[in-house]
Amino acid sequence: MSKTGLSRLPAVEKTMHALGDVGLPRPVVLDTVRAAVAKLRAEPEDIPGFDEFVAAVRDELAALSRRRMAPVINGTGVLIHTNLGRSPLPDSAAGRLVDIATNYSNLELDLNTGERGKRAAYLERCLALVSGAEAATAVNNCASALVIILRHFVRGGRHEVIISRSQLVEIGGGFRIPDILLASGATLREIGTTNKTTLADYENAIGDETALILKVHQSNFYMGGFIENAETAELAALAKDKGVPFCEDLGSGAVVNTEEFGPVEHEPTPTEIIAQGVDLVCFSGDKLLGGPQAGIIAGRAELVAGIKREPFYRALRCDKLILSMLEAVSAAYLEGDTGVPLLEMLSATVEGLRERGETIAAGLSDCPLSVAVGEGESRIGGGTMPKSAIPSVTLDLKPEKMSVTKFARLLRSGEHPVMGYTADGLYKIDLRTVFPRQDEALTGAIRGALAP
Ligand SMILES: *Cc1c(COP(=O)(O)O)cnc(C)c1O
């Protein structure tokens, strides 16, 4: 039986020929075909007909090509969507990226002297200004910022990191602050309780073994009721008095007053926190800052300089492309927040969104689906500002001839992939997170999904 089965194994070359051009590099296609044939060889009892086999491989290749990085139209209403690449960058940053990427650059050359120059010297000044700090630097992401800060302060007998039990949080994707601390060689000195940590709790915990007081901003959850947490300013005064460094992990890192851009709460800015006497802050580049993936460390000059001298810093430093984009984003802020997409999306008005919704809906009037312009709520997302619920406008779609689930799948797998959400039996697209320049592509994608 298995012998007859094996003799019916599809030939690799014949399969390649039958597949034709699938838009993927030949070695990738060949590898997929070989793996599919090998799988049949292992299970020779059910070898399909040749055409069936080719169709299955074609499906597998199509699924593989949809795993290539591609722009996605974000109709989820979540501004910083971790699955969708967090923050979209300003056009100015993209322009700088191309310029730096496709040319040689002065990355480590001082054009004034012709000698070796300091990497990111200008960027670091801009980041310090944006953060209201004496000095700043950037590393791979906020998690690595925390790691390098801990490696700097945890040494020898000074190994304890004092942290409130209310701040031992999971950032997301299974990453937990206590695990990061332990992996950095620190000993956790947990103080207080889940709902209350007082200044006295900190004071009692400080001793010869204290490496650092760490405060972690509760970015992705909120607490209410019987709660109390020592104020940053009094904590900073205590740390100074005892000669212990004090660092705050801000996570999201809004550098402007978020409440001025949209109906959201105030998010503490690095400038405010540093003005309260904190020695160092760290925050992400691709959350509320609206830049590329990075971790910014800002604060007292000698501490930032010390961190940059850590051998480990070399392993966490940013690549020139990231630096170029961070430079463009910080410049945007220093010049007055021009063109940061996250802030533009946050400040889009409901009236403006509704107008766009009506235009798109009118453009779909001949399609086999019911379209309405509805109301929704956008979120900041990215594990930040969990209370934010920003009034928004949705396109509420219900195809006449297919299920909402199938419609969602077709929208995801089209030429311009679209990610919306389903609610109340409808497929909804929140227009706040769709760039106006994508409206036409969105209309085309909806039409494409409905086409037989
Ligand atoms: C998101 C977050 C981090 C991790 O930031 P990444 O840039 O994703 O590494 C760390 N701390 C807090 C409080 C955060 O919100």
The ligand as a Tripos MOL2 file, in Angstrom:
@<TRIPOS>MOLECULE
LIG
   15    15     1     0     0
SMALL
NO_CHARGES

@<TRIPOS>ATOM
      1 C1          5.3470   49.7010   27.4020 C.3       1 LIG1
      2 C2          6.0570   49.7950   28.6650 C.ar      1 LIG1
      3 C3          7.3650   49.3090   28.7790 C.ar      1 LIG1
      4 C4          8.0540   48.6000   27.6590 C.3       1 LIG1
      5 O1          8.3020   49.4390   26.6040 O.3       1 LIG1
      6 P1          8.8910   48.8670   25.2230 P.3       1 LIG1
      7 O2          9.3340   50.0800   24.5170 O.co2     1 LIG1
      8 O3          7.7840   48.1410   24.5840 O.co2     1 LIG1
      9 O4         10.0240   47.9620   25.5730 O.co2     1 LIG1
     10 C5          7.9920   49.4230   29.9910 C.ar      1 LIG1
     11 N1          7.3790   50.0180   31.0370 N.ar      1 LIG1
     12 C6          6.1260   50.5080   30.9630 C.ar      1 LIG1
     13 C7          5.5220   51.1380   32.1670 C.3       1 LIG1
     14 C8          5.4260   50.4290   29.7680 C.ar      1 LIG1
     15 O5          4.1820   50.9170   29.6880 O.3       1 LIG1
@<TRIPOS>BOND
     1     1     2 1
     2     2     3 ar
     3     2    14 ar
     4     3     4 1
     5     3    10 ar
     6     4     5 1
     7     5     6 1
     8     6     7 2
     9     6     8 1
    10     6     9 1
    11    10    11 ar
    12    11    12 ar
    13    12    13 1
    14    12    14 ar
    15    14    15 1
@<TRIPOS>SUBSTRUCTURE
     1 LIG1         1 GROUP 0 **** ****
